[in-house]
Amino acid sequence: MTTNPEQFLLDAWKQQATVLLRSVEAMAQGAEKIRETQLAAASDAHACALRVEKSVANAQTALELWNVQFNWALENSQKSLAYWRNLFEAANETNVKLGSCLREQAQGSGAGSGTASQALIALDAAYGEMLKNSQRMFAMTTDALTVASRLGAPQPDRQALRPPA
């Protein structure tokens, strides 16, 4: 069965338009999630600032003031980590959806072994590296926060930490 050239072009155009619309939808959903995350963080930061302001005003000693400041800094560090994790997850989810749209476009156009396929492989590799680096960053930050939250804990025996001679 022979396909009419006009029908072939129309089908290709429809496919591109569908991919474009799905891509725009994925980006809009990602932007909405990021906006929701930012709005929640801003509301929380405002409430926290008011609470800390009262605590600072009520502090009677330098130790109480230091305790308020330390707890505020630790809490902000933890909230910051959660905020950036949420932004990363929203961006990653959006990128996965966009990659899926592009992959379907490449497969549908018969460009499985051409330039589109190579571009998708490069894109996938780049996002894979970004994901690994982000996971490392979050792990280091989480470790640092754990250490900071245990500052009042007894220190380990340094002799026990030394490697055997």
N, C-alpha and C positions, 0 to 999 in steps of 0.2 A: 504494500500500500504506500503510495507516494504522498508525501506531505506537501501541502501548498506552502510556498515560501512565506507568504503573508501570515499564515497560521503559525508557522515555525517561529517567526519573529515576534508575533503576538504572544505566544506561549513563553518565549524567553523573556520578554518584557514583563509579563505577569509574574514570572518567577522572581525576577529581580525586584519588582515592586513589593512582592510578598516578603522577601528577605529584608528589604529596607524597612518595611513597616514593623516586622518582628524585631529588628534591631533597635528601632526607635522606641518600641514598647519596652524592650529590655533595659535600655538606657533610662527611660522615664521611671521605671520601677526602681532601678538602682538609685536614681537621684531622690526619689521619694523616701526610700529607706535611709539614705544619708541625711536628708532633711529631718526626718523623725528622730534620728539619733542625735543630731545637733540640737534640736529643740529640747529634747529630754535632758541632755547634758547641760544646756544653758539654764533651764528651770532648776535643776538640781544644784548647780553652782551658785545660783542666786540664793536659794534657800539655805545652803550650807554657809554662805558668806554672812547671812543674817544671824544664823545660829552661832557661828564662831565670833562674830562681833560682840554678841551678848556674853559669851564665855570669856572673852578678853576683858570686857568691862568688869566682869564679876571676879576676875582673878585677884587674889589677895597677896600672893607671894610670887617670887621669881620662878619657883619650881612649878607652881600652878600655871603660870604664863608659858613656861617652856613646854609643859605637858600639853597645853592647848595647841601651841604652835606645832609641836612634833606630831600630834595626832592628826591635826589638820593637813600637814604635809604628807603624812603617810596615807591618809584617806584620799587625798587628791591624786597621789601617785597611783593608787589602786584604781580609782575611777578613770584616770587618764588611760591606763592600760586597757580597761574595759571599753572605753570610748574608741580608741584606735583599733582594737580588735573588731568591734562592731563595724567601723568604717571599712576595715580590710575585708571583712566577710561580705559586706554589701558590694564592694568593688569586685571581689573575686567571683561572687555569684553572677554579677552583671557580665564579667568577662567570659565566664563559662557559657552563658546564654548567647553572647555575641559570637564566640568561637563555634558554637553549635550551628548558629545561623550561617556562618561562613563555610563551615564544613558541608552542610547540606547544599549550599549553593555550588560549591566546588564539585561535589558528587553529582548533583543534578545537571551540571553543565558538561559533564564528561571530561572534566579537567583533572581527573584522578592522578595523573602522573606529570602534570604540567606545572606551570609557575604557581597556580593557585594552591596546589598541594604543597609545594615547597614553602610558600608563604605561611601556610597553616602549621607546618612542622616547625618553622622558625618561631612563630608566635607561641606555639605550645611549649617549646623549649624555654623561651623567655619567661613565660608565666610560671613554668616549673621552677626556674631559678628564683623568681620573685617570691614564690610561695616558700621555698626552703629558707631563704634569707629572712623572711618575715617570721617564720616559725622560730628560727634561731634568736631573733631579736626579742620575741615574746618570752622565750624560755629564759634568756639572760635577765630580762626585766623582772620576770616573776621570781627568779632566784634572788635578785637584789632586794625585792620587796619582802621576801620571806626573811632574809637576813636582817633587814631593817626592823621588821616587826618583832624580832627576837632579841633586840638589843639589851633587854633587861635579863635575859637568860644567862645562866652561868657559862663561862667560857670553857671549852674543852681542854683537857690536859694536853699541853703542847708536846710533852714527851711521847704520848701515845700516838701522836700524829706523824712523828718522824719515821722515815723508812728504816728498816733494820740495817745494821752496819754489815 
